[in-house]
Amino acid sequence: AALSRRNVLLAGWPSGLPGVGELPSVAAGLHLTVRVDSLAREQQLLAQAHAAGVEVNGLSSYWLPQSTTPADLRAGLVLGFAAVPEADITQALARLHQAWGARPA
């Protein structure tokens, strides 16, 4: 179920990353978004995730081009988990911990 996949993601998410907000504690949905404090930091995190073979999307790419919101306020990470088996989420989180130099959970 999507709920248990979400719980695996929440439990294993690397916390305390510089410039990255906390995961929201949502009860539904197919993806989570996490605030990042700048576009440069978002791009750095995405590059590191992709280099580790983990698909994470940038929240900034979902904004309309004509938006007047400052670029750094559009930064974030979008984590889709609806179609990902729990074991794969666990593996992806382990790779993210390494890629982002996070403290183990």
DOTIVEX-729902 format. One record per atom (N, C-alpha, C): residue number from 1; residue in one letter; atom name; x, y, z. Coordinates in steps of 0.1 Angstrom, whole numbers, plus 2048, in hexadecimal, padded with zeros to 3 digits. Each point is the difference from the previous one (the first is absolute). Example, Ala and Ser with C-alpha at 12.3 -4.5 7.8 and 13.67 -1.06 7.14 Angstrom:
! residues 2
+-----+------+------+------+-------+-----+
|  nr | rest | atom | east | north |  up |
+-----+------+------+------+-------+-----+
|   1 |    a |    N |  884 |   7C7 | 84E |
|   1 |    a |   CA |  7F7 |   80C | 800 |
|   1 |    a |    C |  809 |   80C | 800 |
|   2 |    s |    N |  7FC |   80B | 7F9 |
|   2 |    s |   CA |  809 |   80B | 800 |
|   2 |    s |    C |  7F8 |   80B | 808 |
+-----+------+------+------+-------+-----+
This chain:
! residues 105
+-----+------+------+------+-------+-----+
|  nr | rest | atom | east | north |  up |
+-----+------+------+------+-------+-----+
|   1 |    a |    N |  808 |   7F4 | 800 |
|   1 |    a |   CA |  7F8 |   80C | 800 |
|   1 |    a |    C |  809 |   80C | 800 |
|   2 |    a |    N |  7FB |   80B | 7FA |
|   2 |    a |   CA |  807 |   80D | 800 |
|   2 |    a |    C |  804 |   805 | 80E |
|   3 |    l |    N |  7F7 |   7FD | 809 |
|   3 |    l |   CA |  802 |   805 | 80E |
|   3 |    l |    C |  80D |   7FA | 806 |
|   4 |    s |    N |  801 |   7F3 | 7FE |
|   4 |    s |   CA |  80C |   7F9 | 806 |
|   4 |    s |    C |  80D |   805 | 7F9 |
|   5 |    r |    N |  7FF |   802 | 7F3 |
|   5 |    r |   CA |  80C |   805 | 7F8 |
|   5 |    r |    C |  804 |   80E | 805 |
|   6 |    r |    N |  7F5 |   808 | 802 |
|   6 |    r |   CA |  803 |   80D | 806 |
|   6 |    r |    C |  807 |   800 | 80D |
|   7 |    n |    N |  7FB |   7F6 | 809 |
|   7 |    n |   CA |  806 |   7FF | 80D |
|   7 |    n |    C |  80F |   7FC | 7FF |
|   8 |    v |    N |  803 |   7F7 | 7F7 |
|   8 |    v |   CA |  80E |   7FC | 7FE |
|   8 |    v |    C |  808 |   80C | 7FC |
|   9 |    l |    N |  7FB |   808 | 7F7 |
|   9 |    l |   CA |  807 |   80C | 7FC |
|   9 |    l |    C |  802 |   80A | 80B |
|  10 |    l |    N |  7F5 |   802 | 808 |
|  10 |    l |   CA |  801 |   80A | 80B |
|  10 |    l |    C |  80A |   7FB | 80B |
|  11 |    a |    N |  800 |   7F2 | 802 |
|  11 |    a |   CA |  809 |   7FB | 80B |
|  11 |    a |    C |  80F |   801 | 7FC |
|  12 |    g |    N |  802 |   7FE | 7F3 |
|  12 |    g |   CA |  80E |   800 | 7FC |
|  12 |    g |    C |  806 |   80C | 7FA |
|  13 |    w |    N |  7F8 |   80B | 7FF |
|  13 |    w |   CA |  804 |   80C | 7F9 |
|  13 |    w |    C |  80C |   806 | 808 |
|  14 |    p |    N |  80A |   805 | 7F9 |
|  14 |    p |   CA |  80C |   806 | 808 |
|  14 |    p |    C |  7FC |   80D | 805 |
|  15 |    s |    N |  800 |   801 | 80D |
|  15 |    s |   CA |  7FC |   80D | 807 |
|  15 |    s |    C |  80C |   808 | 803 |
|  16 |    g |    N |  7FE |   80D | 802 |
|  16 |    g |   CA |  80B |   809 | 804 |
|  16 |    g |    C |  80A |   803 | 7F5 |
|  17 |    l |    N |  7FB |   7FF | 7F3 |
|  17 |    l |   CA |  809 |   804 | 7F5 |
|  17 |    l |    C |  800 |   80F | 7FF |
|  18 |    p |    N |  80C |   806 | 7FE |
|  18 |    p |   CA |  801 |   80F | 7FF |
|  18 |    p |    C |  7F7 |   805 | 7F5 |
|  19 |    g |    N |  7F8 |   80A | 803 |
|  19 |    g |   CA |  7F8 |   807 | 7F6 |
|  19 |    g |    C |  7F4 |   7F8 | 7FB |
|  20 |    v |    N |  7FC |   7F5 | 807 |
|  20 |    v |   CA |  7F5 |   7F8 | 7FC |
|  20 |    v |    C |  7F6 |   800 | 80C |
|  21 |    g |    N |  7F3 |   802 | 7FD |
|  21 |    g |   CA |  7F6 |   801 | 80A |
|  21 |    g |    C |  7FC |   7F2 | 805 |
|  22 |    e |    N |  7F7 |   7FF | 809 |
|  22 |    e |   CA |  7FB |   7F3 | 805 |
|  22 |    e |    C |  7F6 |   7FB | 7F6 |
|  23 |    l |    N |  7FE |   7F2 | 800 |
|  23 |    l |   CA |  7F6 |   7FA | 7F8 |
|  23 |    l |    C |  7F2 |   803 | 807 |
|  24 |    p |    N |  7F6 |   803 | 7F7 |
|  24 |    p |   CA |  7F3 |   803 | 806 |
|  24 |    p |    C |  7FA |   7F3 | 805 |
|  25 |    s |    N |  7F8 |   800 | 80A |
|  25 |    s |   CA |  7F9 |   7F4 | 805 |
|  25 |    s |    C |  7F3 |   7FF | 7FA |
|  26 |    v |    N |  7FF |   7FE | 7F3 |
|  26 |    v |   CA |  7F3 |   7FE | 7F9 |
|  26 |    v |    C |  7FB |   7F2 | 801 |
|  27 |    a |    N |  7F3 |   7FE | 800 |
|  27 |    a |   CA |  7FA |   7F3 | 802 |
|  27 |    a |    C |  7FC |   7FA | 7F2 |
|  28 |    a |    N |  800 |   807 | 7F6 |
|  28 |    a |   CA |  7FC |   7FB | 7F3 |
|  28 |    a |    C |  808 |   806 | 7F5 |
|  29 |    g |    N |  7FD |   7FC | 7F4 |
|  29 |    g |   CA |  807 |   805 | 7F4 |
|  29 |    g |    C |  80A |   7F6 | 7FB |
|  30 |    l |    N |  806 |   803 | 7F4 |
|  30 |    l |   CA |  809 |   7F7 | 7F9 |
|  30 |    l |    C |  80E |   805 | 800 |
|  31 |    h |    N |  802 |   80C | 805 |
|  31 |    h |   CA |  80E |   805 | 801 |
|  31 |    h |    C |  801 |   80A | 80B |
|  32 |    l |    N |  80C |   803 | 805 |
|  32 |    l |   CA |  803 |   809 | 80A |
|  32 |    l |    C |  809 |   80B | 7FA |
|  33 |    t |    N |  7FE |   80C | 805 |
|  33 |    t |   CA |  809 |   80B | 7FC |
|  33 |    t |    C |  808 |   805 | 80D |
|  34 |    v |    N |  80C |   804 | 7FE |
|  34 |    v |   CA |  809 |   804 | 80B |
|  34 |    v |    C |  805 |   80E | 7FB |
|  35 |    r |    N |  800 |   80A | 809 |
|  35 |    r |   CA |  805 |   80D | 7FD |
|  35 |    r |    C |  810 |   7FF | 800 |
|  36 |    v |    N |  806 |   808 | 7F7 |
|  36 |    v |   CA |  80E |   801 | 800 |
|  36 |    v |    C |  802 |   80F | 7FF |
|  37 |    d |    N |  80B |   805 | 807 |
|  37 |    d |   CA |  801 |   80F | 802 |
|  37 |    d |    C |  805 |   808 | 7F4 |
|  38 |    s |    N |  805 |   7F9 | 7F6 |
|  38 |    s |   CA |  804 |   807 | 7F4 |
|  38 |    s |    C |  800 |   7F7 | 7F4 |
|  39 |    l |    N |  7FF |   807 | 7F4 |
|  39 |    l |   CA |  800 |   7F8 | 7F3 |
|  39 |    l |    C |  80D |   7F9 | 7FE |
|  40 |    a |    N |  80B |   807 | 804 |
|  40 |    a |   CA |  80E |   7F9 | 7FF |
|  40 |    a |    C |  800 |   7F4 | 808 |
|  41 |    r |    N |  7FB |   800 | 80C |
|  41 |    r |   CA |  800 |   7F4 | 809 |
|  41 |    r |    C |  7F8 |   7F5 | 7FA |
|  42 |    e |    N |  7F4 |   804 | 7FB |
|  42 |    e |   CA |  7F7 |   7F6 | 7F9 |
|  42 |    e |    C |  808 |   7F9 | 7F5 |
|  43 |    q |    N |  806 |   808 | 7F8 |
|  43 |    q |   CA |  807 |   7FA | 7F4 |
|  43 |    q |    C |  80C |   7F7 | 805 |
|  44 |    q |    N |  807 |   804 | 80A |
|  44 |    q |   CA |  80A |   7F8 | 806 |
|  44 |    q |    C |  7FB |   7F2 | 805 |
|  45 |    l |    N |  7F5 |   801 | 808 |
|  45 |    l |   CA |  7FA |   7F4 | 805 |
|  45 |    l |    C |  7FB |   7F6 | 7F5 |
|  46 |    l |    N |  7FA |   806 | 7F6 |
|  46 |    l |   CA |  7FB |   7F8 | 7F5 |
|  46 |    l |    C |  80B |   7FA | 7F8 |
|  47 |    a |    N |  80B |   807 | 7FE |
|  47 |    a |   CA |  80C |   7FA | 7F9 |
|  47 |    a |    C |  806 |   7F5 | 807 |
|  48 |    q |    N |  801 |   801 | 80E |
|  48 |    q |   CA |  805 |   7F6 | 808 |
|  48 |    q |    C |  7F7 |   7F4 | 800 |
|  49 |    a |    N |  7F3 |   802 | 801 |
|  49 |    a |   CA |  7F7 |   7F5 | 800 |
|  49 |    a |    C |  800 |   7F8 | 7F3 |
|  50 |    h |    N |  800 |   808 | 7F5 |
|  50 |    h |   CA |  800 |   7F9 | 7F3 |
|  50 |    h |    C |  80D |   7F9 | 7FD |
|  51 |    a |    N |  80B |   805 | 805 |
|  51 |    a |   CA |  80D |   7F9 | 7FF |
|  51 |    a |    C |  800 |   7F3 | 808 |
|  52 |    a |    N |  7F8 |   7FF | 80A |
|  52 |    a |   CA |  7FE |   7F4 | 809 |
|  52 |    a |    C |  7F5 |   7F7 | 7FA |
|  53 |    g |    N |  7FA |   804 | 7F5 |
|  53 |    g |   CA |  7F6 |   7F8 | 7FA |
|  53 |    g |    C |  7F3 |   801 | 806 |
|  54 |    v |    N |  7FD |   80B | 807 |
|  54 |    v |   CA |  7F3 |   802 | 807 |
|  54 |    v |    C |  7F8 |   80B | 7F9 |
|  55 |    e |    N |  7F4 |   7FD | 7FC |
|  55 |    e |   CA |  7F8 |   80A | 7F9 |
|  55 |    e |    C |  7F9 |   809 | 80A |
|  56 |    v |    N |  804 |   80C | 801 |
|  56 |    v |   CA |  7FA |   80B | 808 |
|  56 |    v |    C |  7FE |   80B | 7F6 |
|  57 |    n |    N |  7F5 |   807 | 801 |
|  57 |    n |   CA |  7FD |   80B | 7F7 |
|  57 |    n |    C |  801 |   80D | 808 |
|  58 |    g |    N |  803 |   80B | 7F8 |
|  58 |    g |   CA |  801 |   80D | 806 |
|  58 |    g |    C |  7F2 |   807 | 800 |
|  59 |    l |    N |  7FD |   805 | 80C |
|  59 |    l |   CA |  7F3 |   807 | 801 |
|  59 |    l |    C |  800 |   80D | 7F6 |
|  60 |    s |    N |  80B |   806 | 7FE |
|  60 |    s |   CA |  801 |   80C | 7F8 |
|  60 |    s |    C |  7FB |   7FD | 7F1 |
|  61 |    s |    N |  801 |   7F4 | 7FC |
|  61 |    s |   CA |  7FC |   7FC | 7F2 |
|  61 |    s |    C |  7F1 |   7FF | 7FE |
|  62 |    y |    N |  7F9 |   801 | 80B |
|  62 |    y |   CA |  7F1 |   7FF | 800 |
|  62 |    y |    C |  7FA |   80E | 7FF |
|  63 |    w |    N |  808 |   80A | 802 |
|  63 |    w |   CA |  7FA |   80E | 800 |
|  63 |    w |    C |  7FE |   804 | 7F2 |
|  64 |    l |    N |  7F6 |   809 | 7FE |
|  64 |    l |   CA |  7FE |   806 | 7F3 |
|  64 |    l |    C |  80B |   80A | 7FE |
|  65 |    p |    N |  805 |   801 | 7F3 |
|  65 |    p |   CA |  80B |   809 | 7FD |
|  65 |    p |    C |  7FD |   80F | 804 |
|  66 |    q |    N |  7F3 |   804 | 7FE |
|  66 |    q |   CA |  7FD |   80E | 803 |
|  66 |    q |    C |  7FD |   803 | 80F |
|  67 |    s |    N |  803 |   7F6 | 808 |
|  67 |    s |   CA |  7FD |   802 | 80E |
|  67 |    s |    C |  809 |   80C | 805 |
|  68 |    t |    N |  7FA |   808 | 809 |
|  68 |    t |   CA |  808 |   80B | 806 |
|  68 |    t |    C |  807 |   7FC | 80D |
|  69 |    t |    N |  7FE |   7F4 | 804 |
|  69 |    t |   CA |  807 |   7FB | 80D |
|  69 |    t |    C |  80F |   800 | 7FD |
|  70 |    p |    N |  808 |   806 | 809 |
|  70 |    p |   CA |  80E |   7FF | 7FE |
|  70 |    p |    C |  805 |   7F2 | 7FF |
|  71 |    a |    N |  80A |   7FE | 7F7 |
|  71 |    a |   CA |  805 |   7F2 | 7FD |
|  71 |    a |    C |  803 |   7F8 | 80C |
|  72 |    d |    N |  807 |   806 | 80A |
|  72 |    d |   CA |  804 |   7F8 | 80C |
|  72 |    d |    C |  7F4 |   7FC | 808 |
|  73 |    l |    N |  7F5 |   806 | 7FF |
|  73 |    l |   CA |  7F4 |   7FC | 808 |
|  73 |    l |    C |  7F9 |   7F5 | 7F8 |
|  74 |    r |    N |  804 |   7FD | 7F4 |
|  74 |    r |   CA |  7FA |   7F5 | 7F9 |
|  74 |    r |    C |  807 |   7F3 | 802 |
|  75 |    a |    N |  80B |   800 | 807 |
|  75 |    a |   CA |  809 |   7F5 | 801 |
|  75 |    a |    C |  7FA |   7F5 | 809 |
|  76 |    g |    N |  803 |   7F4 | 7FD |
|  76 |    g |   CA |  7FB |   7F5 | 808 |
|  76 |    g |    C |  803 |   7F3 | 7F9 |
|  77 |    l |    N |  7FC |   7F5 | 807 |
|  77 |    l |   CA |  801 |   7F3 | 7FB |
|  77 |    l |    C |  7F2 |   7F9 | 7FF |
|  78 |    v |    N |  7FE |   7F9 | 7F5 |
|  78 |    v |   CA |  7F3 |   7F9 | 7FF |
|  78 |    v |    C |  803 |   7F1 | 800 |
|  79 |    l |    N |  7FA |   7F9 | 80A |
|  79 |    l |   CA |  803 |   7F2 | 802 |
|  79 |    l |    C |  7F4 |   7F8 | 7FC |
|  80 |    g |    N |  800 |   7F9 | 7F5 |
|  80 |    g |   CA |  7F5 |   7F7 | 7FC |
|  80 |    g |    C |  802 |   7F2 | 806 |
|  81 |    f |    N |  7F6 |   7FA | 806 |
|  81 |    f |   CA |  802 |   7F3 | 805 |
|  81 |    f |    C |  7F4 |   7F7 | 7FD |
|  82 |    a |    N |  7F7 |   804 | 7F8 |
|  82 |    a |   CA |  7F3 |   7F8 | 7FE |
|  82 |    a |    C |  804 |   7F3 | 7F9 |
|  83 |    a |    N |  809 |   800 | 7F6 |
|  83 |    a |   CA |  802 |   7F4 | 7F8 |
|  83 |    a |    C |  80D |   7F9 | 804 |
|  84 |    v |    N |  806 |   803 | 80C |
|  84 |    v |   CA |  80D |   7FB | 803 |
|  84 |    v |    C |  7FE |   7F6 | 80C |
|  85 |    p |    N |  805 |   7F3 | 7FE |
|  85 |    p |   CA |  7FF |   7F7 | 80B |
|  85 |    p |    C |  808 |   804 | 80C |
|  86 |    e |    N |  7FB |   7FC | 80C |
|  86 |    e |   CA |  806 |   804 | 80D |
|  86 |    e |    C |  80F |   7FD | 800 |
|  87 |    a |    N |  804 |   7F4 | 7FB |
|  87 |    a |   CA |  80E |   7FC | 800 |
|  87 |    a |    C |  808 |   80A | 7F8 |
|  88 |    d |    N |  7FB |   804 | 7F5 |
|  88 |    d |   CA |  807 |   80A | 7F7 |
|  88 |    d |    C |  801 |   80E | 807 |
|  89 |    i |    N |  7F6 |   804 | 807 |
|  89 |    i |   CA |  800 |   80C | 807 |
|  89 |    i |    C |  80B |   800 | 80B |
|  90 |    t |    N |  801 |   7F5 | 807 |
|  90 |    t |   CA |  80B |   7FE | 80A |
|  90 |    t |    C |  80E |   801 | 7FA |
|  91 |    q |    N |  802 |   7F9 | 7F4 |
|  91 |    q |   CA |  80C |   801 | 7F9 |
|  91 |    q |    C |  804 |   80E | 7FB |
|  92 |    a |    N |  7F5 |   807 | 7FB |
|  92 |    a |   CA |  802 |   80D | 7FB |
|  92 |    a |    C |  804 |   80A | 80B |
|  93 |    l |    N |  7FA |   7FE | 80C |
|  93 |    l |   CA |  803 |   809 | 80B |
|  93 |    l |    C |  80E |   7FD | 805 |
|  94 |    a |    N |  805 |   7F4 | 800 |
|  94 |    a |   CA |  80E |   7FD | 804 |
|  94 |    a |    C |  809 |   807 | 7F6 |
|  95 |    r |    N |  7FD |   800 | 7F3 |
|  95 |    r |   CA |  809 |   806 | 7F6 |
|  95 |    r |    C |  800 |   810 | 802 |
|  96 |    l |    N |  7F4 |   805 | 804 |
|  96 |    l |   CA |  7FF |   80E | 802 |
|  96 |    l |    C |  808 |   804 | 80C |
|  97 |    h |    N |  800 |   7F8 | 80B |
|  97 |    h |   CA |  807 |   803 | 80C |
|  97 |    h |    C |  80F |   802 | 7FC |
|  98 |    q |    N |  805 |   7F6 | 7F8 |
|  98 |    q |   CA |  80E |   801 | 7FB |
|  98 |    q |    C |  803 |   80C | 7F7 |
|  99 |    a |    N |  7F7 |   802 | 7F7 |
|  99 |    a |   CA |  802 |   80A | 7F6 |
|  99 |    a |    C |  800 |   80E | 806 |
| 100 |    w |    N |  7F7 |   802 | 80A |
| 100 |    w |   CA |  7FF |   80D | 806 |
| 100 |    w |    C |  808 |   801 | 80D |
| 101 |    g |    N |  807 |   7F6 | 804 |
| 101 |    g |   CA |  809 |   801 | 80C |
| 101 |    g |    C |  7F8 |   802 | 80C |
| 102 |    a |    N |  7F4 |   7F9 | 801 |
| 102 |    a |   CA |  7F7 |   802 | 80B |
| 102 |    a |    C |  804 |   7F6 | 80C |
| 103 |    r |    N |  7FC |   804 | 80B |
| 103 |    r |   CA |  801 |   7F7 | 80C |
| 103 |    r |    C |  7F7 |   7F5 | 7FE |
| 104 |    p |    N |  804 |   7F3 | 804 |
| 104 |    p |   CA |  7F7 |   7F5 | 800 |
| 104 |    p |    C |  7F4 |   802 | 809 |
| 105 |    a |    N |  7F5 |   7FB | 7FC |
| 105 |    a |   CA |  7F4 |   802 | 807 |
| 105 |    a |    C |  800 |   7F8 | 80D |
+-----+------+------+------+-------+-----+
